[in-house]
Amino acid sequence: MYSTLIVAKIKPDSSDDVAALFREFDETDMPNRMGTRRRQLFEYQGLYFHLQDFDDDNGGELIEEAKTDPRFVRISQELKPFIDAYDPATWRSPSDAMARRFYHWSNL
């Protein structure tokens, strides 16, 4: 399994709104189209963590391909009132907000 972790800033008291947007998005075929097998959202002291798991490391490529889908464009716009880039000066796409994994252990 391959994972990506997006780090951003979340507006106070907006986690329910963000969860609702993703709940609706995940009820479509978009997770399958992007290769997403599991999505988890976390919040800690104003930070937003978006963990996605994929079967393999093609997830990033599939997300890039899906970025032009109207549903992807729509959720990206709908998240803007709630989620801010961690570093607006360097953010151009979600890949600019992905944490770099520097250690991994598994017993699978």
N, C-alpha and C positions, 0 to 999 in steps of 0.2 A: 504494500500500500504506500502511496505517495501522498504527502500532506503539504499544504501551503497555509501560511499564517499571515493575514493582512492586519496591520496595526494602524489605527487611526484615532481620532478624538471623537467622543460621543457627547452630545448635549445632555445635560442633566435631565433625568426623568423621561428619557425618550426610548428606553430599551423595549418597552411594550410596543411602541409604534414600529420600531425597526424589526422586531420579531414578527409582527403582523405582516409587514411587507414581504419578508422572506417566506413566511408561511404560505402566502398566496403564490409567490414565485415558485416555490418548491412543489406546489400542487400541479404545476404544468409539466411539460416534457423537457423543460430547460435543464434541470439537473442531469438527466440522461444525455442530453445533447452535449453538455459540457464535461461529461464523465464524472460528475460529482457523485460520490457514494454516501458521504455523510457531511453535514454542515453543523458546526457548533459556533455559537456567538457568546462571547464573554465580555464583561465590563469590569473595569477596575480603576477606581479613582480618576474618572474622566477619560480613560482609555478604552478603546474598542478593539477586540480581538476577534477575527473572523477566521476560523479554522475549517478548512475543507480537506476532505480525504478523497483520493482517487485510487483506482486500481493500479495505475502505473504513472510514470512521469510525463505522460502526454496531456495531463490536465491543463497545463499552461497553454499548450497549443490549441486545445479545444476551446478554452475560454477566449483566446484571441479570435478564433473563428466565430464564436457566438456573439461577440461584442456588437455586431451590426444588427442582430435580431432586435425587432422593436420591443420585445419584452425585456431584454437586457438593458436597452437604452432607457426604457421607462423606469425600471427599478433603480437604475443609476441616478436618474433625475429625482425620483421620489425619496431617495436616501439623503439628498443634499441638505434638507433642513435639519437633519439629525446627526450626520456624520461629516466631520471635517478632516482633511488630510493631516497627517501627523506633521509633515513638513511641506507646507504649501509651495515653497520656493522650488522644490525638486519634484513635486508630484505631477505626472502627466497621465498615468494610467494606474490601475490597481497593482501592476507589477512593481511600481515604484514604492509601494507601501508594504511589500512582502518582507517579512523577517527572514534572516538567513539562518538556517539550521546549522549549528556547529557541533552537535552531538546527537546521536540516536542509539537507542538500545531497544531490542525487541526479543521476546521469547515466543514468537509465533512460529 
